[in-house]
């Protein structure tokens, strides 16, 4: 019988001994490269875990990746009260507050990544005709004249 397969250490975030706000010595593993949802009752420590611990450590890693010149303009980031954290990548966060008055604003429009995605899809995407299902291509003058004749 084969021993059980052990996941690589890089495939998860390992967090041990979190002591932030309502969290008292909490330890957990969160898989990386997946969508993970943190749920719980009000006051159970969801935000303390997500923002005050995981994000705070990821933000510290992000700031450490900047030059010393860039770091001088940033404020000090508090270290989360935790025994051990492994596998957390550099992180940035977007505030939940709506700063734009337009009701149609999304995370993509407020971070301006939407414009880059539009350009990317326009360049690599293939447009198909909703009528024929064929790929749409650019016609030359000759193609138009031939179609008319």
C-alpha positions as CSV (number, residue, x, y, z in Angstrom):
1,X,0.0,0.0,0.0
2,X,1.3,3.5,-1.0
3,X,1.6,6.2,1.6
4,X,-0.8,9.1,1.2
5,X,0.4,11.9,-1.1
6,X,1.6,14.9,0.7
7,X,0.9,18.3,-1.0
8,X,3.9,20.5,-1.7
9,X,4.5,23.1,1.0
10,X,4.1,25.8,-1.7
11,X,0.6,24.8,-2.5
12,X,-0.9,26.2,0.7
13,X,-0.6,29.0,3.2
14,X,0.3,27.7,6.6
15,X,-0.7,30.1,9.5
16,X,-0.1,29.1,13.1
17,X,-1.0,30.8,16.4
18,X,-3.0,33.8,15.2
19,X,-3.8,36.2,18.2
20,X,-5.5,39.2,16.6
21,X,-8.6,40.7,18.1
22,X,-11.1,37.9,18.8
23,X,-8.8,35.2,17.4
24,X,-7.0,33.3,20.2
25,X,-4.2,31.0,19.0
26,X,-5.9,29.9,15.7
27,X,-4.0,27.7,13.2
28,X,-5.0,26.8,9.7
29,X,-3.9,25.9,6.2
30,X,-5.4,27.7,3.2
31,X,-4.9,26.3,-0.3
32,X,-3.2,28.6,-2.8
33,X,-4.3,29.3,-6.4
34,X,-8.0,28.6,-5.4
35,X,-10.9,30.8,-4.4
36,X,-11.3,30.5,-0.6
37,X,-14.2,32.0,1.3
38,X,-14.0,32.9,4.9
39,X,-17.4,32.8,6.6
40,X,-18.7,32.9,10.2
41,X,-20.8,34.7,12.6
42,X,-20.5,38.4,13.2
43,X,-17.5,39.1,15.5
44,X,-16.0,35.7,14.9
45,X,-12.7,37.1,13.5
46,X,-13.2,36.9,9.7
47,X,-11.8,40.4,9.0
48,X,-9.1,39.9,11.7
49,X,-7.9,36.8,9.8
50,X,-8.3,38.1,6.3
51,X,-7.1,41.7,6.7
52,X,-5.2,42.0,10.0
53,X,-3.3,38.8,9.5
54,X,-3.1,37.4,6.0
55,X,-3.3,40.7,4.1
56,X,-1.0,42.5,6.6
57,X,1.7,39.8,6.1
58,X,1.3,39.9,2.4
59,X,1.4,43.7,2.3
60,X,4.7,43.6,4.3
61,X,6.1,41.2,1.7
62,X,5.0,43.5,-1.1
63,X,6.6,46.5,0.6
64,X,9.8,44.5,1.1
65,X,9.9,43.9,-2.6
66,X,10.1,47.7,-3.3
67,X,13.3,49.7,-3.4
68,X,14.4,51.4,-0.2
69,X,13.7,54.7,-2.0
70,X,10.0,53.8,-2.5
71,X,9.7,52.4,1.0
72,X,10.6,55.7,2.6
73,X,7.3,57.2,1.4
74,X,5.2,54.4,2.9
75,X,4.2,54.3,6.6
76,X,5.3,51.5,8.9
77,X,3.2,48.4,8.7
78,X,2.4,46.6,11.9
79,X,3.4,43.0,12.2
80,X,0.4,40.7,12.9
81,X,0.4,38.8,16.2
82,X,1.1,35.3,14.9
83,X,3.6,32.6,15.7
84,X,4.3,31.4,12.1
85,X,3.2,32.3,8.6
86,X,4.4,30.5,5.5
87,X,3.4,30.7,1.8
88,X,1.7,34.0,1.8
89,X,2.5,35.9,-1.4
90,X,2.8,39.7,-1.7
91,X,-0.6,41.3,-1.5
92,X,-2.5,44.5,-2.2
93,X,-6.2,45.1,-1.2
94,X,-9.0,47.2,-2.6
95,X,-11.2,49.0,-0.1
96,X,-14.8,47.9,0.1
97,X,-15.9,51.6,0.3
98,X,-17.3,53.0,-3.0
99,X,-15.2,56.0,-3.9
100,X,-16.7,56.6,-7.3
101,X,-20.2,58.1,-7.6
102,X,-21.0,56.0,-10.7
103,X,-23.3,53.1,-9.9
104,X,-21.8,51.1,-12.7
105,X,-18.3,51.1,-11.3
106,X,-16.7,47.8,-10.6
107,X,-13.4,46.6,-9.1
108,X,-12.1,46.5,-12.7
109,X,-13.0,50.1,-13.5
110,X,-11.9,51.6,-10.2
111,X,-8.5,49.9,-10.4
112,X,-8.3,50.8,-14.1
113,X,-7.5,47.1,-15.0
114,X,-10.7,47.0,-17.1
115,X,-9.1,49.1,-19.8
116,X,-6.1,46.7,-20.0
117,X,-8.4,43.7,-20.2
118,X,-10.4,45.3,-23.0
119,X,-7.2,45.8,-25.0
120,X,-6.0,42.3,-24.3
121,X,-9.3,40.6,-25.4
122,X,-9.5,42.9,-28.4
123,X,-6.0,41.7,-29.5
124,X,-6.1,38.0,-28.7
125,X,-9.8,37.4,-29.1
126,X,-11.7,36.1,-32.2
127,X,-15.0,37.6,-33.0
128,X,-17.7,35.3,-34.3
129,X,-20.8,36.3,-36.3
130,X,-24.0,35.7,-34.2
131,X,-25.9,34.9,-37.5
132,X,-23.5,32.5,-39.3
133,X,-21.2,31.4,-36.4
134,X,-18.2,32.0,-38.7
135,X,-15.2,34.1,-37.5
136,X,-15.5,37.7,-38.5
137,X,-12.6,39.0,-40.6
138,X,-11.6,42.3,-42.1
139,X,-12.8,42.6,-45.7
140,X,-10.8,44.3,-48.4
141,X,-12.3,46.6,-51.1
142,X,-12.0,43.7,-53.5
143,X,-14.0,41.4,-51.2
144,X,-16.8,44.0,-50.9
145,X,-17.0,44.5,-54.7
146,X,-17.0,40.8,-55.3
147,X,-19.9,40.3,-52.8
148,X,-21.9,43.1,-54.4
149,X,-21.4,41.6,-57.9
